[in-house]
Amino acid sequence: MLESLRRHPDSPPCAAARIAVEATRHDGGHLLLSYAVTGAIDALRLPPAGPPERRDGLWRHTCFEAFLGTVPGGPYVEINLSPSTAWAAYRFDRYRAGMHPLPGFSTPTIAVERGAETFTLRAELALGAVPALPPDTAWRLALAAVIEDRDGISHWALAHPPGPPDFHHPDGAILTLAPICAPVLAPVGAPSPATVQP
């Protein structure tokens, strides 16, 4: 389902008029993310394309972000995705504390499309081996973006807590992604679970 990011009240108007986002969880711990920016795309400052390498500090320029956890106030994961296809992934022990490179995370697949009025970034994340995100548990998700244009930087998120922009705040995680349940298979020749009588 498509959702819309909201510009933070303290952020000035910018070349982006709207940012639509979508997140889809698949079995095996895969997560598909899509960010579609609509507006005066030529006025955005987008990092040039480069190798899909891990790089810190992506949030200082145009960057798309995701925050995932299972318990409010508990450990969580931060993913940064750049239009250049660079990326970063971190694990936090709790709110803004205990930051480490994320274990069990492999290079995401990032694809970008640029038009006169729309810029889209799509990413596939393999999270099945990330200890902080058990595959049989619901994930709490916050989506956000840093948008840089000729006039400066604006901050966008699904929800903004009171105060200055804070993508890490637990109140920003307003989406829930349910675990993918594998179907129950009956032995060959046996009745399916749906037809077993008590």
Steps between C-alpha positions, in 0.01 A plus 500: 500500500632844408567746779613862486788657687438833668743790494610604849336828611843659548617406150465769234301439181713316248509363147329179616123537508417145611677180600304176470641189668417132500637208701432133431626213713569165334598161633863430571537835674490706179369854507415705191500878537390766252537879529347719228577874511276730296592860427766709327750218473763706318518726805589210732859427592534130433834325555636367169481128426783290635583150623260339753745532787455553872561861601440700818352850508247448221239692701693824445355516148194361321441161658213260559477325835326214679493414870388154613456338839269269689450669840455875569815626668689177430770414245440626148658519157569806283540469123623790282455488122657759272400588143864421418421135601734532800350368823556467873349277768524534878371329812410693815463341844236757592391852405807670346738289710734209434546550126683223309529394136207266436604132513349255254416766241610463138521762227147606404376514143426866418343628177423864417292667230508871423248699299410867464249490786566171683799333657459144627731283708418133553699270725493134594641425844598151619433506875457128567838471675465817710473393868302810599217412258373144564307370199211373713440839666314809386729789403433861592600729214573870461576646157667835442697709253752782498450716192766749390430765238652831398357673809603252766376182669153387601403202717208270417346214696180303544460663842692769685520509882496847662823696472773504234520226235572163662468194279620272783211579735282193571185702425602513136459124457131504412497211252490133596617225267357163599714187472456286191351167605603195299208273397447179694563206268344160564683176409426362156173307509389654830201735525586868509477675840189682376314172449602313817195434717517529880 
